[in-house]
Amino acid sequence: MIVTCFKCKRHSELDPVFVGFELHKLKKKKPSHYQAVCPACRAVTKVSVKEMQDELDQAAEDIQKMIAEYEEEKAKAKAEKKAQAKEKVKSKAKAKPKV
């Protein structure tokens, strides 16, 4: 979908896979608008999700793949952080002299 910036009037194209992924990350269940950032002037333009729905439906499979990869990476990062915290606790326990 091609979006025109309201401020600088430049045209930019939105990737439906990226837009679908970003909409999924929002805390809102059914967002009505996507906030597109202009690459030239960084102004935010609101784009109706209804206008993009056909493109989002066509890219649904790719969006789900991207979401699955994101969730997997997020789980790995959380597990690594937890393991590091355990190691830190163990190292503190070993370094602590027994009196």
Secondary structure as GFF3:
##gff-version 3
##sequence-region A 1 99
A	DSSP	beta_strand	2	4	.	.	.	ID=ss1
A	DSSP	beta_strand	11	13	.	.	.	ID=ss2
A	DSSP	alpha_helix	16	25	.	.	.	ID=ss3
A	DSSP	beta_strand	33	37	.	.	.	ID=ss4
A	DSSP	beta_strand	44	48	.	.	.	ID=ss5
A	DSSP	alpha_helix	49	58	.	.	.	ID=ss6
A	DSSP	alpha_helix	60	95	.	.	.	ID=ss7
###
